[in-house]
Amino acid sequence: MATINMKQGGATAGLSVSPTSQPGIVSIKVRAVDVVAANGGVTIGAGDVIQLMDIPAYTRYGYGTINVKTIDSGTAFTVNLGATNADEFIAAGPFTTLGIVPEGTGTFDLNLISGAADVLALTVAAETATGDDWVVEVLVEVADYTGNPRARSAKDVA
Protein backbone atom coordinates (compact mmCIF):
# COMPACT_ATOMS: atom_id res chain seq x y z
CA MET A 1 0.00 0.00 0.00
CA ALA A 2 1.46 3.32 -1.11
CA THR A 3 0.44 6.95 -0.76
CA ILE A 4 1.09 8.70 -4.06
CA ASN A 5 1.13 12.51 -4.08
CA MET A 6 -0.38 13.83 -7.33
CA LYS A 7 -1.04 17.32 -5.91
CA GLN A 8 0.68 20.34 -7.42
CA GLY A 9 4.07 20.59 -5.79
CA GLY A 10 4.06 16.83 -5.23
CA ALA A 11 5.93 14.26 -7.28
CA THR A 12 4.13 15.28 -10.49
CA ALA A 13 1.74 18.03 -11.51
CA GLY A 14 -1.72 17.60 -10.06
CA LEU A 15 -3.78 20.36 -8.51
CA SER A 16 -3.80 22.43 -5.36
CA VAL A 17 -6.68 24.81 -4.81
CA SER A 18 -7.40 27.93 -2.83
CA PRO A 19 -11.19 27.92 -2.48
CA THR A 20 -13.02 31.23 -2.50
CA SER A 21 -16.44 32.13 -1.14
CA GLN A 22 -17.89 31.55 -4.63
CA PRO A 23 -18.52 27.86 -5.25
CA GLY A 24 -16.77 26.40 -8.23
CA ILE A 25 -16.13 23.06 -9.89
CA VAL A 26 -12.55 21.83 -9.72
CA SER A 27 -11.43 19.48 -12.51
CA ILE A 28 -8.41 17.24 -11.90
CA LYS A 29 -7.07 15.10 -14.75
CA VAL A 30 -5.33 11.93 -13.58
CA ARG A 31 -3.39 9.61 -15.89
CA ALA A 32 -2.27 6.15 -14.78
CA VAL A 33 1.17 6.58 -16.37
CA ASP A 34 1.77 9.71 -14.26
CA VAL A 35 0.64 7.94 -11.09
CA VAL A 36 2.96 4.98 -11.78
CA ALA A 37 5.84 7.41 -12.45
CA ALA A 38 5.12 9.26 -9.19
CA ASN A 39 5.15 5.87 -7.44
CA GLY A 40 8.71 5.22 -8.61
CA GLY A 41 7.61 3.07 -11.55
CA VAL A 42 5.76 0.63 -9.29
CA THR A 43 2.39 -0.62 -10.59
CA ILE A 44 -0.69 0.67 -8.78
CA GLY A 45 -2.27 -1.88 -6.44
CA ALA A 46 -5.18 -2.39 -4.08
CA GLY A 47 -5.02 -0.07 -1.09
CA ASP A 48 -2.88 2.56 -2.81
CA VAL A 49 -3.99 6.14 -2.08
CA ILE A 50 -3.64 8.71 -4.87
CA GLN A 51 -3.75 12.18 -3.27
CA LEU A 52 -5.36 14.76 -5.56
CA MET A 53 -6.13 18.00 -3.75
CA ASP A 54 -5.69 19.69 -0.39
CA ILE A 55 -8.95 20.68 1.29
CA PRO A 56 -8.28 23.55 3.70
CA ALA A 57 -10.19 23.83 6.98
CA TYR A 58 -13.58 25.57 6.71
CA THR A 59 -14.04 24.53 3.07
CA ARG A 60 -17.32 23.19 1.74
CA TYR A 61 -16.81 20.40 -0.75
CA GLY A 62 -19.16 17.98 -2.37
CA TYR A 63 -20.71 16.44 -5.45
CA GLY A 64 -17.50 14.54 -6.20
CA THR A 65 -17.50 12.30 -9.24
CA ILE A 66 -15.19 10.67 -11.77
CA ASN A 67 -15.42 10.87 -15.56
CA VAL A 68 -13.51 8.05 -17.29
CA LYS A 69 -11.81 9.44 -20.42
CA THR A 70 -9.76 6.33 -21.32
CA ILE A 71 -10.81 2.85 -20.17
CA ASP A 72 -8.32 0.69 -18.26
CA SER A 73 -7.30 -2.26 -20.44
CA GLY A 74 -7.09 -4.58 -17.44
CA THR A 75 -9.88 -6.83 -16.28
CA ALA A 76 -10.80 -5.22 -12.97
CA PHE A 77 -9.85 -1.84 -11.54
CA THR A 78 -12.10 -0.04 -9.05
CA VAL A 79 -11.56 3.01 -6.85
CA ASN A 80 -13.12 4.91 -3.98
CA LEU A 81 -13.31 8.72 -4.04
CA GLY A 82 -13.41 10.75 -0.85
CA ALA A 83 -11.52 12.68 1.79
CA THR A 84 -12.31 12.09 5.48
CA ASN A 85 -13.97 8.81 4.50
CA ALA A 86 -12.32 7.11 1.52
CA ASP A 87 -15.69 6.44 -0.14
CA GLU A 88 -17.61 9.65 0.60
CA PHE A 89 -18.53 10.09 -3.07
CA ILE A 90 -17.84 6.83 -4.90
CA ALA A 91 -17.42 3.30 -3.56
CA ALA A 92 -15.73 0.67 -5.75
CA GLY A 93 -16.28 2.64 -8.96
CA PRO A 94 -14.98 0.82 -12.06
CA PHE A 95 -12.70 2.31 -14.73
CA THR A 96 -14.03 -0.16 -17.32
CA THR A 97 -16.67 2.02 -19.04
CA LEU A 98 -16.35 5.50 -20.55
CA GLY A 99 -18.26 8.31 -18.84
CA ILE A 100 -19.38 9.02 -15.30
CA VAL A 101 -18.50 6.30 -12.78
CA PRO A 102 -21.51 4.89 -10.90
CA GLU A 103 -21.60 5.95 -7.26
CA GLY A 104 -21.88 2.39 -5.93
CA THR A 105 -22.72 2.44 -2.24
CA GLY A 106 -21.28 5.94 -1.74
CA THR A 107 -23.40 9.07 -1.39
CA PHE A 108 -22.31 10.92 -4.57
CA ASP A 109 -24.08 14.24 -3.83
CA LEU A 110 -22.81 14.60 -0.27
CA ASN A 111 -21.94 18.16 0.83
CA LEU A 112 -19.37 18.42 3.59
CA ILE A 113 -17.75 21.23 5.55
CA SER A 114 -14.24 20.43 6.69
CA GLY A 115 -13.46 21.36 10.28
CA ALA A 116 -9.81 20.59 9.69
CA ALA A 117 -7.55 20.34 6.68
CA ASP A 118 -7.99 17.16 4.62
CA VAL A 119 -7.02 15.66 1.27
CA LEU A 120 -9.27 14.52 -1.58
CA ALA A 121 -7.99 11.17 -2.84
CA LEU A 122 -8.66 8.14 -4.98
CA THR A 123 -8.13 4.88 -3.09
CA VAL A 124 -7.69 1.74 -5.16
CA ALA A 125 -10.41 -0.66 -3.95
CA ALA A 126 -9.57 -3.62 -6.18
CA GLU A 127 -7.00 -4.28 -8.87
CA THR A 128 -6.67 -7.39 -11.03
CA ALA A 129 -4.59 -7.38 -14.21
CA THR A 130 -4.55 -3.59 -14.46
CA GLY A 131 -3.30 -2.18 -17.74
CA ASP A 132 -2.26 1.08 -16.03
CA ASP A 133 -3.39 3.03 -19.09
CA TRP A 134 -6.54 4.75 -17.79
CA VAL A 135 -7.20 8.49 -17.87
CA VAL A 136 -9.87 10.06 -15.65
CA GLU A 137 -11.17 13.49 -14.72
CA VAL A 138 -12.15 13.96 -11.07
CA LEU A 139 -14.74 16.69 -10.52
CA VAL A 140 -15.61 18.22 -7.15
CA GLU A 141 -17.33 21.43 -6.09
CA VAL A 142 -15.44 23.51 -3.51
CA ALA A 143 -15.99 26.82 -1.70
CA ASP A 144 -14.51 28.55 1.32
CA TYR A 145 -17.18 28.48 4.02
CA THR A 146 -16.58 30.51 7.13
CA GLY A 147 -20.16 31.57 7.78
CA ASN A 148 -19.51 35.11 6.54
CA PRO A 149 -20.99 35.52 3.02
CA ARG A 150 -18.84 38.59 2.33
CA ALA A 151 -15.56 36.84 3.21
CA ARG A 152 -13.27 36.11 0.31
CA SER A 153 -11.36 33.49 2.28
CA ALA A 154 -11.02 32.10 5.80
CA LYS A 155 -8.21 34.57 6.59
CA ASP A 156 -10.64 37.50 6.04
CA VAL A 157 -12.60 36.59 9.17
CA ALA A 158 -9.79 35.19 11.29
C-alpha positions in Angstrom: 0.0 0.0 0.0 1.5 3.3 -1.1 0.4 7.0 -0.8 1.1 8.7 -4.1 1.1 12.5 -4.1 -0.4 13.8 -7.3 -1.0 17.3 -5.9 0.7 20.3 -7.4 4.1 20.6 -5.8 4.1 16.8 -5.2 5.9 14.3 -7.3 4.1 15.3 -10.5 1.7 18.0 -11.5 -1.7 17.6 -10.1 -3.8 20.4 -8.5 -3.8 22.4 -5.4 -6.7 24.8 -4.8 -7.4 27.9 -2.8 -11.2 27.9 -2.5 -13.0 31.2 -2.5 -16.4 32.1 -1.1 -17.9 31.6 -4.6 -18.5 27.9 -5.3 -16.8 26.4 -8.2 -16.1 23.1 -9.9 -12.5 21.8 -9.7 -11.4 19.5 -12.5 -8.4 17.2 -11.9 -7.1 15.1 -14.7 -5.3 11.9 -13.6 -3.4 9.6 -15.9 -2.3 6.2 -14.8 1.2 6.6 -16.4 1.8 9.7 -14.3 0.6 7.9 -11.1 3.0 5.0 -11.8 5.8 7.4 -12.4 5.1 9.3 -9.2 5.1 5.9 -7.4 8.7 5.2 -8.6 7.6 3.1 -11.5 5.8 0.6 -9.3 2.4 -0.6 -10.6 -0.7 0.7 -8.8 -2.3 -1.9 -6.4 -5.2 -2.4 -4.1 -5.0 -0.1 -1.1 -2.9 2.6 -2.8 -4.0 6.1 -2.1 -3.6 8.7 -4.9 -3.7 12.2 -3.3 -5.4 14.8 -5.6 -6.1 18.0 -3.8 -5.7 19.7 -0.4 -9.0 20.7 1.3 -8.3 23.5 3.7 -10.2 23.8 7.0 -13.6 25.6 6.7 -14.0 24.5 3.1 -17.3 23.2 1.7 -16.8 20.4 -0.7 -19.2 18.0 -2.4 -20.7 16.4 -5.4 -17.5 14.5 -6.2 -17.5 12.3 -9.2 -15.2 10.7 -11.8 -15.4 10.9 -15.6 -13.5 8.0 -17.3 -11.8 9.4 -20.4 -9.8 6.3 -21.3 -10.8 2.8 -20.2 -8.3 0.7 -18.3 -7.3 -2.3 -20.4 -7.1 -4.6 -17.4 -9.9 -6.8 -16.3 -10.8 -5.2 -13.0 -9.8 -1.8 -11.5 -12.1 0.0 -9.0 -11.6 3.0 -6.8 -13.1 4.9 -4.0 -13.3 8.7 -4.0 -13.4 10.8 -0.9 -11.5 12.7 1.8 -12.3 12.1 5.5 -14.0 8.8 4.5 -12.3 7.1 1.5 -15.7 6.4 -0.1 -17.6 9.6 0.6 -18.5 10.1 -3.1 -17.8 6.8 -4.9 -17.4 3.3 -3.6 -15.7 0.7 -5.8 -16.3 2.6 -9.0 -15.0 0.8 -12.1 -12.7 2.3 -14.7 -14.0 -0.2 -17.3 -16.7 2.0 -19.0 -16.3 5.5 -20.5 -18.3 8.3 -18.8 -19.4 9.0 -15.3 -18.5 6.3 -12.8 -21.5 4.9 -10.9 -21.6 6.0 -7.3 -21.9 2.4 -5.9 -22.7 2.4 -2.2 -21.3 5.9 -1.7 -23.4 9.1 -1.4 -22.3 10.9 -4.6 -24.1 14.2 -3.8 -22.8 14.6 -0.3 -21.9 18.2 0.8 -19.4 18.4 3.6 -17.7 21.2 5.5 -14.2 20.4 6.7 -13.5 21.4 10.3 -9.8 20.6 9.7 -7.5 20.3 6.7 -8.0 17.2 4.6 -7.0 15.7 1.3 -9.3 14.5 -1.6 -8.0 11.2 -2.8 -8.7 8.1 -5.0 -8.1 4.9 -3.1 -7.7 1.7 -5.2 -10.4 -0.7 -4.0 -9.6 -3.6 -6.2 -7.0 -4.3 -8.9 -6.7 -7.4 -11.0 -4.6 -7.4 -14.2 -4.5 -3.6 -14.5 -3.3 -2.2 -17.7 -2.3 1.1 -16.0 -3.4 3.0 -19.1 -6.5 4.8 -17.8 -7.2 8.5 -17.9 -9.9 10.1 -15.7 -11.2 13.5 -14.7 -12.1 14.0 -11.1 -14.7 16.7 -10.5 -15.6 18.2 -7.1 -17.3 21.4 -6.1 -15.4 23.5 -3.5 -16.0 26.8 -1.7 -14.5 28.6 1.3 -17.2 28.5 4.0 -16.6 30.5 7.1 -20.2 31.6 7.8 -19.5 35.1 6.5 -21.0 35.5 3.0 -18.8 38.6 2.3 -15.6 36.8 3.2 -13.3 36.1 0.3 -11.4 33.5 2.3 -11.0 32.1 5.8 -8.2 34.6 6.6 -10.6 37.5 6.0 -12.6 36.6 9.2 -9.8 35.2 11.3 
